[in-house]
Amino acid sequence: MFTLSSSIDLNSSQDSIKLISKAFKDVIYKFYNNNNIKFDIIIYGSTTNHINDIINEVTKDLSKEISINIQNIENIHKWNCKLNKSAIIFTKTQNNLQNLHQLSFKENDLKFLIYVEEIKTFKELRNIVEVSNKFEFTRQPDLRTYGLFLVNDRNFVILSAAVIYSKKACGKFTIKLLNYLRKKQQKWDKKLENFEHFSDFHGCMLDFLVFYDNGPHWYLKEFKDYENDLKKLQNDVALKNLNYRGLTNEIIQLASKKFNFTVHYTVRCTNTKINRYQITGMKNYHGRFGTLINLQNVLISDDKKMYKMSETLGTTDFYYLVTLNDLYTNYEKLLMPFDFSTWILLTIVLLLTFGVIFISYLCPRKIQKLVFGEGVQNPAYNALGVIFGIGQLRLPHESVNRMILLIFLWFCLIFRTCYQSMLFEFMTSDMRKPLPASINDLKEMNYTIVVIKNDDNDKIYNDEIISNRERPKIIYKTGSEYLAMYKQALDGRLTSKYAFFTTNFIHSFLNKTFQNTLTIMENEKLTKLTAYSIIESYNNLLLSNFNFIIHQLIPSGITNYLVDHAIWLLQRPFDVEIEDSRRILSMRDLEFGFVLWLASLSLPIICFLCEISILFYRKIKRVLEEIFVKIFIFLALKLMMEKNHAKW
């Protein structure tokens, strides 16, 4: 969210108005550069001729490309409309600026530009933001704190922003100079760039409030004696020794690296013995510039009702009781000892072997003897015999050919032995097809999720964030229908694939209901998969009763980042309680065979090439010797003939 606050002298000329309007339009074009973007111009309080002149000058060119709606708000307390579009807000006095926090908005990515006529200098803006008590934190969403300020100084129009997280001050407003427009040249000092207030927290500490007894995902350690444990938790030494873990902690640590902030956990206990409930972790611990983020539910009423005050992410453990898949048939087990990649590599080796044999048949007999040796008359039969374990009666005479055959024999022996042993084990055991390993597998393997019809489960499966992902088919059943289907699954009478959604409470209830039957039959018909469900109070973050720090995190993208990584963590494999020790051999198990085979095969190939080179060398040597002898005889005869000719 972007807030633009500007100033203009009451006695400014038309040129000054045009200059301020130019700065307005430059910033607007920067953040509204897409076509068909709609936004409102809101005039809060009494208007003046100067404001009207600026509005007319700004909208004169923008109205041709952008749809603009202008509305007046005289009394903000009587204006109950929530902003659902970006807006430029004009107001006259500083006091009106303090009331703008009462404007509520629906979306998180809206942009707000605010013009305050009474602010005349950059120094005055700094006094209001950094010194004056008028500009302070509220526990309500405040448009001012996401602001870009445009100040009409003497020689420059200064573009600045009020930031609360900076290298110098954490948790306190400071003014940051972003850019300035030179009045004489009417040019910006540098190119206008997007500015995100909360993209970098500059190493500031964000304090996360944690209740140790509010959920298994936030369990720090087991506490039994509440009063003594509460005293221990107040000790700083004890707090440092706590081991924080869980899904929420993992996501927060990921976000701290991306947004450059330091994580600090403050532990509080929820005392269920007291009668009156207070707003724990909100007003008492935040202070004026506090940065505590409450990640859990807060008890705020005497009737013990639970409210999600500032919950960015809440996780609930749940389980899927999945009907076991069918058994593998004997024909399916024939290909099971090796995985797909191993079969492909074995096929390539055999194709290369018989490819060389086939090519040799097309070559002369001398080449066949050179490759396979004189003792082998039918190399294809020898290769098939090696593959199926038949003894070799005729072996080649040359050492290199014997080495190649022995390596191929050794290679086939390893894989043939592995295949036979694994196939024997698979054939003599009842093996079920793989269970789903993640939430996406439930959909890909055509599982149907059975859910008990209630508001909590509707929240889990109708949440906007969960619905963005592809989900399996879900059917809702009443409690009695759910138990009936569950009993059918235990009896093995369900033909389709079902995954029963349960929690710890539901699972314990099922154990009590079916007693020994569940214990005996569950291992045969059902298995338990552990997963997580994310309940993210995304829409509720904009309610006025939330603390202000949460609204600071909205434009930074931290909430979206947490949700995205929570979904990513959900794709991790389920914790399957029933594990099968038998598994298919993979390339990792058999890679040593391929590596040694290639390494051993390289030696005879080198020797084979050396023999060929030596053979050709001898032939070439004999040919050269014959050539040299003939040349010598020719020269000798020629010399003798010349001598005889001289005598004559």
C-alpha positions as CSV (number, residue, x, y, z in Angstrom):
1,M,0.0,0.0,0.0
2,F,1.3,3.4,-0.9
3,T,0.3,6.7,0.7
4,L,1.2,9.9,-1.0
5,S,1.1,13.0,1.2
6,S,1.9,16.3,-0.4
7,S,2.0,20.0,0.5
8,I,1.4,23.2,-1.4
9,D,1.7,26.8,-0.4
10,L,-1.7,28.5,0.0
11,N,-0.4,31.4,-2.2
12,S,1.1,29.2,-4.9
13,S,0.8,30.1,-8.5
14,Q,-0.6,28.1,-11.3
15,D,2.9,26.9,-12.2
16,S,3.3,25.6,-8.7
17,I,0.1,23.7,-9.0
18,K,1.1,22.2,-12.3
19,L,4.5,21.2,-10.8
20,I,2.8,19.4,-7.9
21,S,0.3,17.8,-10.3
22,K,3.2,16.6,-12.4
23,A,4.8,14.9,-9.4
24,F,1.4,13.4,-8.6
25,K,1.0,12.0,-12.2
26,D,4.5,10.7,-12.3
27,V,4.0,8.7,-9.1
28,I,0.5,7.6,-10.2
29,Y,1.8,6.4,-13.6
30,K,4.5,4.5,-11.8
31,F,2.1,2.6,-9.6
32,Y,-0.9,2.6,-11.9
33,N,0.8,1.9,-15.2
34,N,-1.5,-0.9,-16.2
35,N,-4.6,-0.2,-18.3
36,N,-8.1,-0.5,-16.9
37,I,-7.0,0.2,-13.4
38,K,-9.8,1.7,-11.4
39,F,-9.4,4.0,-8.3
40,D,-11.3,6.6,-6.4
41,I,-10.5,10.2,-5.6
42,I,-11.7,10.8,-2.0
43,I,-12.0,14.4,-0.6
44,Y,-12.1,14.2,3.2
45,G,-13.3,17.2,5.0
46,S,-13.8,20.7,3.6
47,T,-12.4,21.3,0.2
48,T,-10.5,24.4,-1.1
49,N,-9.9,26.0,-4.5
50,H,-6.3,24.7,-4.4
51,I,-7.4,21.1,-3.9
52,N,-9.9,21.5,-6.7
53,D,-7.3,22.9,-9.0
54,I,-4.9,20.0,-8.3
55,I,-7.6,17.4,-8.8
56,N,-8.6,19.0,-12.1
57,E,-5.0,19.1,-13.3
58,V,-4.3,15.5,-12.2
59,T,-7.5,14.0,-13.7
60,K,-7.3,16.0,-16.9
61,D,-4.9,13.5,-18.5
62,L,-5.4,10.4,-16.3
63,S,-9.2,10.2,-17.0
64,K,-8.4,9.3,-20.6
65,E,-6.7,6.1,-19.6
66,I,-7.9,5.3,-16.1
67,S,-11.5,5.1,-14.7
68,I,-11.8,7.6,-11.9
69,N,-14.6,8.0,-9.4
70,I,-14.7,11.2,-7.2
71,Q,-16.6,11.2,-3.8
72,N,-16.7,13.5,-0.8
73,I,-16.6,12.5,2.8
74,E,-17.5,15.2,5.3
75,N,-17.8,13.0,8.4
76,I,-15.7,9.9,8.4
77,H,-17.5,8.5,11.5
78,K,-20.7,8.3,9.5
79,W,-19.1,6.8,6.4
80,N,-19.3,3.0,6.8
81,C,-18.2,2.1,3.3
82,K,-15.1,-0.2,3.0
83,L,-12.6,0.6,0.3
84,N,-12.3,-2.1,-2.3
85,K,-10.3,0.0,-4.8
86,S,-7.2,2.0,-4.7
87,A,-7.7,5.7,-3.8
88,I,-6.2,9.2,-3.8
89,I,-7.3,10.9,-0.6
90,F,-7.2,14.7,-0.4
91,T,-7.5,16.4,3.0
92,K,-6.7,19.9,4.3
93,T,-5.5,19.7,7.9
94,Q,-3.2,17.5,10.0
95,N,-6.1,16.7,12.3
96,N,-7.9,15.0,9.5
97,L,-4.8,13.0,8.9
98,Q,-5.2,11.4,12.3
99,N,-8.7,10.3,11.5
100,L,-7.8,8.4,8.3
101,H,-7.0,5.3,10.3
102,Q,-10.8,4.8,10.5
103,L,-11.0,4.1,6.8
104,S,-11.3,0.3,6.5
105,F,-10.4,-1.6,3.4
106,K,-11.0,-5.1,2.1
107,E,-8.0,-6.0,0.0
108,N,-4.3,-6.2,0.9
109,D,-2.7,-4.9,-2.3
110,L,-4.6,-1.6,-2.6
111,K,-2.6,1.6,-3.1
112,F,-3.5,4.8,-1.3
113,L,-2.2,8.3,-2.2
114,I,-2.9,11.0,0.4
115,Y,-2.5,14.8,-0.1
116,V,-2.4,17.0,3.0
117,E,-2.6,20.7,2.1
118,E,-1.5,22.0,5.5
119,I,2.0,20.4,5.4
120,K,4.2,23.0,3.8
121,T,7.9,21.9,4.4
122,F,9.8,18.7,4.7
123,K,10.9,19.8,8.3
124,E,7.3,20.1,9.3
125,L,6.6,16.6,7.9
126,R,9.5,15.2,9.9
127,N,8.2,16.9,13.1
128,I,4.8,15.3,12.6
129,V,6.1,11.8,12.0
130,E,9.2,11.6,14.2
131,V,8.4,14.0,17.0
132,S,4.7,14.7,17.3
133,N,2.5,12.3,19.3
134,K,-0.1,12.8,16.6
135,F,1.5,10.2,14.4
136,E,1.7,7.1,16.4
137,F,0.7,3.4,16.4
138,T,-2.9,2.3,16.6
139,R,-4.2,-1.2,16.8
140,Q,-6.3,-0.6,13.8
141,P,-5.4,-0.7,10.1
142,D,-3.9,2.7,9.4
143,L,-3.4,4.0,5.8
144,R,-0.9,6.6,6.9
145,T,1.8,4.2,7.8
146,Y,2.1,2.8,4.3
147,G,2.6,6.3,3.0
148,L,4.7,8.0,0.4
149,F,5.0,11.7,1.2
150,L,5.4,14.4,-1.4
151,V,6.6,17.7,0.1
152,N,6.8,21.0,-1.7
153,D,10.0,22.5,-0.4
154,R,11.8,25.6,-1.7
155,N,13.8,24.2,-4.6
156,F,12.6,20.6,-4.7
157,V,9.6,18.5,-4.5
158,I,10.7,15.8,-2.1
159,L,9.4,12.3,-2.2
160,S,9.9,10.5,1.1
161,A,8.4,7.7,3.1
162,A,7.7,7.0,6.8
163,V,9.4,3.8,7.7
164,I,9.3,2.0,11.0
165,Y,12.0,-0.6,10.3
166,S,15.4,1.0,9.5
167,K,19.0,0.4,10.3
168,K,19.0,3.2,12.9
169,A,15.7,2.7,14.6
170,C,13.5,-0.4,14.9
171,G,9.9,0.0,15.9
172,K,10.0,3.8,15.6
173,F,8.9,6.0,12.7
174,T,11.7,7.7,10.7
175,I,11.6,9.6,7.4
176,K,13.5,8.2,4.5
177,L,14.3,10.3,1.4
178,L,13.5,8.4,-1.7
179,N,13.7,10.9,-4.6
180,Y,13.3,14.6,-5.4
181,L,12.0,16.6,-8.3
182,R,14.1,19.7,-9.3
183,K,11.9,22.6,-9.8
184,K,14.0,24.4,-12.4
185,Q,14.7,21.4,-14.6
186,Q,11.4,19.7,-13.7
187,K,13.2,16.4,-13.6
188,W,13.6,13.7,-11.0
189,D,17.1,13.2,-9.5
190,K,16.9,9.5,-10.4
191,K,14.5,7.1,-11.9
192,L,11.3,6.5,-9.9
193,E,11.3,3.0,-8.5
194,N,8.8,0.9,-6.5
195,F,9.2,1.2,-2.8
196,E,8.0,-1.5,-0.4
197,H,7.9,-0.4,3.2
198,F,8.3,-3.9,4.6
199,S,10.4,-5.7,2.0
200,D,13.5,-5.4,4.2
201,F,13.3,-5.2,8.0
202,H,17.0,-4.4,8.3
203,G,17.7,-7.1,10.9
204,C,15.0,-5.7,13.3
205,M,13.6,-8.1,15.9
206,L,10.0,-9.3,15.5
207,D,8.7,-10.8,18.7
208,F,6.3,-13.7,18.2
209,L,4.0,-14.5,21.1
210,V,3.7,-18.2,21.8
211,F,1.5,-20.2,24.1
212,Y,3.1,-23.5,24.9
213,D,-0.1,-25.4,25.6
214,N,-2.2,-24.3,22.6
215,G,-1.4,-27.0,20.1
216,P,0.9,-29.9,19.3
217,H,2.6,-27.9,16.5
218,W,3.8,-25.4,19.1
219,Y,4.8,-27.8,21.9
220,L,8.0,-26.6,23.4
221,K,8.4,-29.1,26.1
222,E,6.0,-31.0,28.4
223,F,4.8,-29.1,31.4
224,K,2.9,-30.7,34.2
225,D,2.8,-28.4,37.1
226,Y,1.3,-25.2,35.8
227,E,2.3,-22.8,38.7
228,N,5.9,-23.9,38.9
229,D,6.2,-24.0,35.1
230,L,4.9,-20.5,34.9
231,K,7.6,-19.3,37.2
232,K,10.2,-21.1,35.2
233,L,9.0,-19.5,32.0
234,Q,9.5,-16.0,33.5
235,N,13.2,-16.9,33.9
236,D,15.3,-15.7,30.9
237,V,17.7,-18.6,31.2
238,A,14.8,-21.1,31.0
239,L,13.5,-19.3,27.9
240,K,16.8,-19.6,26.1
241,N,16.9,-23.3,26.6
242,L,13.5,-24.0,25.1
243,N,13.6,-25.9,21.8
244,Y,11.2,-24.4,19.3
245,R,10.0,-26.7,16.6
246,G,6.9,-27.4,14.5
247,L,5.6,-26.4,11.1
248,T,4.9,-22.8,12.1
249,N,8.4,-22.4,13.4
250,E,9.9,-23.7,10.1
251,I,7.9,-21.3,8.1
252,I,8.8,-18.3,10.3
253,Q,12.5,-19.2,10.0
254,L,12.2,-19.3,6.2
255,A,10.5,-15.9,6.2
256,S,13.2,-14.3,8.5
257,K,15.9,-15.1,5.9
258,K,13.9,-13.6,3.0
259,F,12.7,-10.4,4.8
260,N,15.9,-10.0,6.9
261,F,14.4,-9.9,10.4
262,T,15.4,-11.5,13.7
263,V,13.0,-14.0,15.3
264,H,12.3,-13.8,19.0
265,Y,9.8,-15.9,20.8
266,T,8.0,-14.7,23.9
267,V,6.4,-17.5,25.8
268,R,3.2,-17.1,27.9
269,C,1.0,-19.6,29.6
270,T,-2.8,-19.5,29.4
271,N,-4.1,-20.0,32.9
272,T,-7.3,-21.9,32.7
273,K,-8.0,-21.7,36.4
274,I,-8.8,-18.0,36.6
275,N,-12.4,-16.9,36.0
276,R,-11.8,-13.7,34.1
277,Y,-10.0,-13.8,30.8
278,Q,-7.9,-10.9,29.6
279,I,-6.5,-10.0,26.2
280,T,-3.2,-11.9,26.6
281,G,-0.3,-10.8,24.5
282,M,-2.0,-7.7,23.0
283,K,-2.3,-4.5,25.0
284,N,-0.3,-5.6,28.0
285,Y,2.8,-6.7,26.0
286,H,2.8,-4.6,22.9
287,G,3.3,-1.1,24.3
288,R,3.3,2.0,22.2
289,F,5.8,0.7,19.6
290,G,5.6,-3.0,20.4
291,T,6.2,-5.6,17.7
292,L,4.7,-8.7,19.2
293,I,2.8,-11.0,16.9
294,N,0.3,-13.3,18.5
295,L,0.2,-16.6,16.7
296,Q,-2.5,-18.3,18.8
297,N,-6.0,-17.9,19.8
298,V,-6.7,-15.4,22.6
299,L,-9.4,-15.6,25.3
300,I,-11.1,-12.2,25.6
301,S,-14.5,-12.8,27.2
302,D,-16.0,-14.1,30.4
303,D,-17.9,-16.8,28.6
304,K,-14.7,-18.5,27.5
305,K,-15.2,-17.9,23.8
306,M,-12.2,-18.2,21.5
307,Y,-11.3,-15.5,19.1
308,K,-8.6,-15.4,16.5
309,M,-7.2,-12.0,17.2
310,S,-4.0,-11.8,15.3
311,E,-3.4,-15.3,14.0
312,T,-1.3,-15.3,10.9
313,L,-1.0,-19.1,10.7
314,G,-2.6,-21.7,12.7
315,T,-2.0,-25.4,12.1
316,T,-4.0,-28.4,13.2
317,D,-2.8,-31.9,13.2
318,F,-5.0,-34.4,11.5
319,Y,-4.8,-37.9,10.0
320,Y,-6.0,-39.8,7.0
321,L,-7.1,-43.4,7.6
322,V,-6.7,-44.8,4.2
323,T,-8.1,-48.1,2.8
324,L,-5.2,-50.3,1.8
325,N,-4.7,-50.9,-1.9
326,D,-5.1,-54.2,-3.7
327,L,-2.4,-56.9,-3.8
328,Y,0.0,-57.2,-6.7
329,T,-0.8,-60.1,-9.0
330,N,1.9,-62.7,-9.9
331,Y,2.1,-61.3,-13.4
332,E,2.7,-57.8,-12.1
333,K,5.5,-59.1,-9.8
334,L,7.6,-60.3,-12.8
335,L,8.8,-56.8,-13.5
336,M,9.0,-55.6,-9.9
337,P,12.6,-56.6,-8.9
338,F,14.0,-53.7,-10.9
339,D,12.7,-50.2,-11.3
340,F,12.1,-48.6,-14.7
341,S,15.5,-46.9,-15.2
342,T,17.3,-50.2,-14.4
343,W,15.3,-52.1,-16.9
344,I,16.0,-49.4,-19.5
345,L,19.8,-49.6,-18.9
346,L,19.8,-53.4,-19.0
347,T,17.9,-53.3,-22.3
348,I,20.5,-50.8,-23.7
349,V,23.4,-53.2,-22.7
350,L,21.7,-56.2,-24.4
351,L,20.9,-54.2,-27.5
352,L,24.5,-53.0,-27.8
353,T,25.7,-56.6,-27.3
354,F,23.5,-58.1,-30.0
355,G,24.0,-55.1,-32.2
356,V,27.8,-55.8,-32.3
357,I,27.1,-59.5,-33.1
358,F,24.7,-58.6,-35.9
359,I,27.2,-56.2,-37.4
360,S,29.9,-58.8,-37.2
361,Y,27.7,-61.2,-39.3
362,L,27.8,-58.7,-42.1
363,C,31.6,-58.5,-42.0
364,P,34.1,-60.9,-43.5
365,R,35.2,-64.0,-41.6
366,K,38.5,-62.5,-40.7
367,I,36.8,-59.7,-38.8
368,Q,34.6,-62.2,-36.9
369,K,37.7,-64.1,-35.8
370,L,39.4,-60.9,-34.9
371,V,36.5,-59.8,-32.6
372,F,35.2,-63.1,-31.2
373,G,38.2,-65.4,-31.7
374,E,38.5,-68.7,-33.6
375,G,36.9,-70.9,-31.0
376,V,33.5,-69.2,-31.1
377,Q,31.3,-70.2,-34.1
378,N,28.0,-68.8,-33.0
379,P,28.4,-65.7,-30.8
380,A,24.7,-65.0,-30.5
381,Y,24.1,-68.4,-28.9
382,N,27.0,-67.8,-26.5
383,A,25.6,-64.4,-25.5
384,L,22.1,-65.9,-24.8
385,G,23.7,-68.7,-22.9
386,V,25.5,-66.2,-20.7
387,I,22.3,-64.3,-20.0
388,F,20.3,-67.5,-19.0
389,G,23.2,-69.1,-17.1
390,I,24.1,-71.8,-19.6
391,G,27.7,-73.0,-19.5
392,Q,30.1,-72.1,-22.3
393,L,31.5,-75.1,-24.1
394,R,33.5,-73.2,-26.8
395,L,35.6,-70.3,-25.6
396,P,37.8,-68.0,-27.7
397,H,41.5,-68.5,-27.8
398,E,42.8,-65.0,-27.6
399,S,43.2,-63.5,-24.2
400,V,41.4,-60.2,-25.0
401,N,38.3,-62.0,-26.3
402,R,38.2,-64.2,-23.2
403,M,38.4,-61.1,-21.0
404,I,35.4,-59.5,-22.8
405,L,33.4,-62.7,-22.5
406,L,34.2,-63.2,-18.8
407,I,33.2,-59.6,-18.0
408,F,29.9,-60.1,-19.8
409,L,29.4,-63.4,-18.0
410,W,30.2,-61.7,-14.6
411,F,27.9,-58.8,-15.4
412,C,24.9,-61.0,-16.3
413,L,25.5,-63.2,-13.3
414,I,25.1,-60.3,-10.9
415,F,21.8,-59.1,-12.3
416,R,20.4,-62.6,-12.9
417,T,21.1,-63.5,-9.3
418,C,19.5,-60.3,-8.0
419,Y,16.5,-60.8,-10.2
420,Q,16.0,-64.4,-9.2
421,S,16.3,-63.7,-5.5
422,M,14.0,-60.7,-5.5
423,L,11.5,-62.4,-7.6
424,F,11.4,-65.4,-5.3
425,E,10.8,-63.1,-2.3
426,F,8.0,-61.2,-4.1
427,M,6.3,-64.3,-5.3
428,T,6.2,-65.9,-1.8
429,S,4.8,-62.7,-0.1
430,D,1.6,-60.7,-0.3
431,M,2.5,-57.2,-1.4
432,R,0.1,-54.3,-1.7
433,K,0.3,-51.5,-4.2
434,P,1.9,-48.2,-2.9
435,L,0.0,-46.0,-0.6
436,P,-0.3,-42.2,-1.3
437,A,2.8,-40.4,-0.3
438,S,1.4,-36.9,-0.3
439,I,-1.8,-34.9,-0.5
440,N,-1.5,-34.7,-4.3
441,D,-1.2,-38.4,-4.5
442,L,-4.7,-38.7,-3.0
443,K,-6.1,-37.0,-6.1
444,E,-3.8,-38.7,-8.6
445,M,-4.7,-42.2,-7.1
446,N,-8.4,-41.4,-7.2
447,Y,-9.0,-41.4,-3.4
448,T,-12.2,-39.9,-2.0
449,I,-11.9,-38.1,1.3
450,V,-14.7,-38.8,3.8
451,V,-15.2,-35.9,6.2
452,I,-17.6,-35.5,9.1
453,K,-20.0,-32.6,8.4
454,N,-19.3,-29.7,10.8
455,D,-18.2,-26.1,10.7
456,D,-14.5,-26.8,11.5
457,N,-14.1,-29.2,8.6
458,D,-15.9,-26.9,6.3
459,K,-13.4,-24.2,7.2
460,I,-10.5,-26.5,6.4
461,Y,-11.7,-27.6,3.0
462,N,-13.4,-24.4,2.0
463,D,-10.6,-22.1,3.0
464,E,-9.4,-19.9,0.1
465,I,-5.8,-21.0,0.4
466,I,-6.6,-24.7,0.4
467,S,-9.0,-24.3,-2.5
468,N,-6.3,-22.8,-4.7
469,R,-4.6,-26.2,-4.8
470,E,-6.0,-29.2,-6.6
471,R,-7.8,-31.3,-4.0
472,P,-9.2,-34.9,-4.1
473,K,-12.9,-35.5,-4.2
474,I,-14.5,-34.8,-0.8
475,I,-17.8,-36.1,0.5
476,Y,-19.4,-35.0,3.7
477,K,-21.2,-37.4,6.0
478,T,-23.0,-37.1,9.3
479,G,-21.5,-38.8,12.3
480,S,-23.6,-42.0,12.0
481,E,-22.9,-42.2,8.3
482,Y,-19.2,-41.7,8.9
483,L,-19.1,-44.5,11.5
484,A,-21.0,-46.8,9.1
485,M,-18.6,-46.3,6.3
486,Y,-15.7,-46.7,8.7
487,K,-17.1,-50.1,9.8
488,Q,-17.4,-51.2,6.2
489,A,-13.8,-50.2,5.6
490,L,-12.7,-52.4,8.6
491,D,-14.8,-55.3,7.2
492,G,-13.2,-54.9,3.8
493,R,-16.6,-54.3,2.1
494,L,-15.6,-50.9,0.4
495,T,-14.6,-51.4,-3.2
496,S,-13.5,-47.8,-3.9
497,K,-10.5,-46.0,-2.4
498,Y,-11.4,-43.9,0.6
499,A,-9.4,-41.7,3.0
500,F,-11.1,-41.0,6.3
501,F,-10.3,-37.5,7.6
502,T,-9.8,-37.8,11.4
503,T,-8.2,-35.8,14.2
504,N,-6.7,-37.1,17.5
505,F,-10.1,-36.7,19.1
506,I,-12.0,-38.6,16.4
507,H,-9.3,-41.3,16.3
508,S,-9.5,-41.9,20.0
509,F,-13.3,-42.0,19.8
510,L,-13.1,-44.6,17.0
511,N,-10.8,-46.7,19.2
512,K,-13.3,-46.6,22.1
513,T,-16.2,-47.4,19.8
514,F,-14.7,-50.4,18.0
515,Q,-12.3,-51.4,20.8
516,N,-10.4,-54.6,20.0
517,T,-11.9,-54.9,16.5
518,L,-10.2,-51.6,15.4
519,T,-6.9,-52.7,16.8
520,I,-6.9,-56.0,15.0
521,M,-8.5,-54.9,11.7
522,E,-6.9,-51.6,11.2
523,N,-3.5,-53.1,10.4
524,E,-5.2,-55.3,7.8
525,K,-7.7,-52.9,6.2
526,L,-6.6,-49.4,7.1
527,T,-3.4,-47.5,7.6
528,K,-2.8,-44.2,9.3
529,L,-1.2,-41.3,7.4
530,T,-0.1,-38.1,9.4
531,A,-0.4,-34.8,7.7
532,Y,-1.2,-31.1,8.4
533,S,-4.1,-28.8,7.7
534,I,-3.5,-25.1,7.4
535,I,-6.1,-22.7,8.7
536,E,-5.1,-19.2,7.7
537,S,-7.2,-16.3,9.0
538,Y,-6.4,-14.2,5.9
539,N,-9.6,-12.2,5.6
540,N,-9.8,-11.6,9.3
541,L,-6.5,-9.8,9.3
542,L,-8.2,-6.6,8.2
543,L,-10.6,-6.4,11.1
544,S,-10.2,-3.4,13.4
545,N,-9.6,-5.4,16.6
546,F,-6.3,-6.8,15.3
547,N,-3.1,-5.3,16.6
548,F,-1.3,-3.0,14.2
549,I,1.9,-5.0,13.7
550,I,-0.1,-7.6,11.7
551,H,-1.2,-4.9,9.3
552,Q,2.4,-3.9,8.8
553,L,3.2,-7.4,7.6
554,I,0.4,-7.5,5.0
555,P,2.0,-5.3,2.4
556,S,5.4,-6.8,2.9
557,G,4.2,-10.1,1.5
558,I,5.2,-12.1,4.6
559,T,1.7,-13.6,5.0
560,N,1.6,-14.7,1.4
561,Y,5.2,-16.1,1.8
562,L,4.2,-18.0,4.9
563,V,1.2,-19.5,3.1
564,D,3.2,-20.5,0.0
565,H,5.8,-22.3,2.0
566,A,3.3,-23.9,4.3
567,I,1.7,-25.4,1.2
568,W,5.2,-26.5,0.0
569,L,5.9,-28.2,3.3
570,L,2.6,-30.0,3.0
571,Q,3.9,-31.8,0.0
572,R,6.4,-33.6,2.1
573,P,5.7,-37.4,2.4
574,F,3.2,-38.6,4.9
575,D,4.5,-40.3,8.1
576,V,3.2,-43.8,7.3
577,E,3.0,-45.9,10.5
578,I,2.9,-49.3,8.7
579,E,6.0,-49.7,6.7
580,D,6.9,-52.5,4.4
581,S,10.5,-53.7,4.5
582,R,10.4,-55.1,1.0
583,R,11.2,-52.7,-1.8
584,I,12.1,-52.7,-5.4
585,L,15.8,-52.6,-6.3
586,S,16.7,-49.3,-7.8
587,M,19.7,-48.0,-9.7
588,R,21.3,-46.8,-6.5
589,D,21.4,-50.4,-5.3
590,L,22.8,-51.8,-8.5
591,E,24.9,-48.9,-9.7
592,F,28.1,-50.6,-8.5
593,G,27.5,-53.4,-11.1
594,F,27.3,-50.9,-14.0
595,V,30.3,-48.9,-12.7
596,L,32.6,-52.0,-12.3
597,W,31.3,-53.4,-15.6
598,L,32.3,-50.2,-17.5
599,A,35.6,-49.9,-15.7
600,S,36.5,-53.6,-16.4
601,L,35.3,-53.4,-20.0
602,S,37.6,-50.5,-20.6
603,L,40.7,-52.6,-19.9
604,P,40.1,-55.3,-22.6
605,I,39.0,-52.7,-25.0
606,I,42.3,-50.9,-24.6
607,C,44.1,-54.3,-24.9
608,F,42.0,-55.1,-28.0
609,L,42.9,-51.8,-29.6
610,C,46.6,-52.4,-28.8
611,E,46.5,-55.9,-30.4
612,I,44.9,-54.4,-33.5
613,S,47.5,-51.7,-33.6
614,I,50.4,-54.2,-33.1
615,L,48.9,-56.5,-35.8
616,F,48.7,-53.7,-38.3
617,Y,52.1,-52.4,-37.2
618,R,53.7,-55.8,-38.1
619,K,51.9,-55.9,-41.4
620,I,53.0,-52.4,-42.2
621,K,56.5,-53.2,-41.1
622,R,56.8,-56.1,-43.5
623,V,55.4,-54.1,-46.3
624,L,57.9,-51.3,-45.6
625,E,60.7,-53.7,-45.4
626,E,59.8,-55.2,-48.8
627,I,59.5,-51.7,-50.2
628,F,62.9,-50.7,-48.9
629,V,64.5,-53.9,-50.2
630,K,63.1,-53.4,-53.6
631,I,64.3,-49.8,-53.6
632,F,67.8,-50.9,-52.5
633,I,68.0,-53.5,-55.2
634,F,66.7,-51.1,-57.8
635,L,69.3,-48.5,-56.9
636,A,72.1,-51.1,-56.8
637,L,71.2,-52.4,-60.3
638,K,71.0,-48.9,-61.6
639,L,74.4,-48.0,-60.2
640,M,75.9,-51.2,-61.7
641,M,74.4,-50.4,-65.1
642,E,75.8,-46.9,-65.0
643,K,79.3,-48.2,-64.2
644,N,79.2,-50.8,-67.0
645,H,78.0,-48.1,-69.4
646,A,80.9,-46.0,-68.5
647,K,83.4,-48.8,-69.3
648,W,81.9,-49.3,-72.7
